[in-house]
Amino acid sequence: MENKLKFNNARLPLVNEDCLFQLEVENGKWVRIQQQTEYLRNEDYVSIDELPSDASKNGATYNQLDLEGKILLPGFVDSHMHLDKSFSLTTIGNLSGTLEEACINYGQAAPSFTKAEIKARIMRSALQSLSYGTTHIRTHLDFSAATAGTAKIAMNTIEAALEVKETLAPYMTLQLIPMCSYPLPAVGLDILEEVLRMGVDGIGGAPHMSANSREQIDFIFKMAMKADCLIDLHADENDNPSIRTVEYIAKLTKEYDIAGRVTVDHLCSLASMPDKDASTLIEAMVSSGLKAVSLPAVNLYLQGRQDSFPVRRGVTRLKQLWEAGVPVAIASDNIHDPFHPFGRGDLVQIGLISAYAAHMGSPADLRTLLRMITDVPASILGMDGYGIEQGLTANFVVLDSHSPDELFTLLPERRWVYSNQKWLRIAAPKTNWNEPRLNEYWDQACDIVSFNK
């Protein structure tokens, strides 16, 4: 069945803010993006505010919509989440609030998790993110496979994530990155090689937390080359300015000649070191073609726990990385787990937190933050055909705001999410999906994962 949509009076801040646009979608592709010379009033066009909850059943009636100057953006891209850990805070606490206690407590609790529980966490947090406009997610998955027992837990996590990825494929895209522990004995290595064959998208880890960080980085690069997959590493999530694994990661990226295929996340120690040292490392990142992801909400919460005043806040040098030419995105990281008790998978909220943390409040800064949740993370995920351009796939979110300034001030709850030729959310609360199956998935996940347990 042919699927057509037409919009008048759309505002496209990533294209041109000086005018409104007429847009057309046909069979899931943008076929027309036309600047308007004036505000258009057409009786054949229905206000998007009147789009009904059964719009998917009445597409012929509601296929011409007046956006009335509201912002339309390509679907958000969350380039770093831990979906398998989300909503675990009810069973795993963290009294000190430190990264160290979070790691210990989660590791001790992990053997008790069932595959159904892990799957429910991934499903709920992915759908919650989708409800706020995120149509693509890269998630890091716990993968401690040092013994036969822990290998089974790791495999449960991978299988749960692969099953959710397949189930949600008609609505959103998930990329899966197992976080590899080190050293891996023979059983762990066998499981990792099997997992890479099963269809995960890359290999990750946190080598800065290892006593043999260079050996772990060497191992991850060799495994990624063997599997021909991308690399995404937690790097230097520490207040200590002497923690600099990104330097060696940049070196290997150059030696293997894989610019653009390696991503480094967090980079907190950059914020603690002198400007000269930080500049040297950033130059190495640029010359090697590294991509970066900042996790401002979680690092504001976790870092500086051992400091007396003045307290270091841990958020990396976001503006300096951007101005130097490093492709840097911002992302959610953790949601309601021992690493971070808050969060909701809303990248507009993450953009606001980034604006506070990095002193990015100018009009130009706000437009940069929009790019950090859209086209930049899309490039990090290696996505082709992303954006608002004729011939590209039309996955998008309409937000109840008329400018980036208004968007980051009001964090509007009303959002219209369109993905894979379907209206998934019609401005309603996230628990009321326009797609019946999503209501079922949401309810089933919430039955298992609840704030009240």
Beta strands, then each sheet from edge to edge (+ up, - down):
strand 1: 4-12
strand 2: 16-26
strand 3: 29-35
strand 4: 46-47
strand 5: 64-66
strand 6: 71-74
strand 7: 76-81
strand 8: 134-143
strand 9: 173-180
strand 10: 202-205
strand 11: 230-235
strand 12: 262-266
strand 13: 291-294
strand 14: 328-330
strand 15: 396-399
strand 16: 415-419
strand 17: 422-426
sheet 1: 3+ 2- 1+ 5+ 4+
sheet 2: 6+ 15- 16+ 17-
sheet 3: 7+ 8+ 9+
sheet 4: 10+ 11+ 12+ 13+ 14+
end
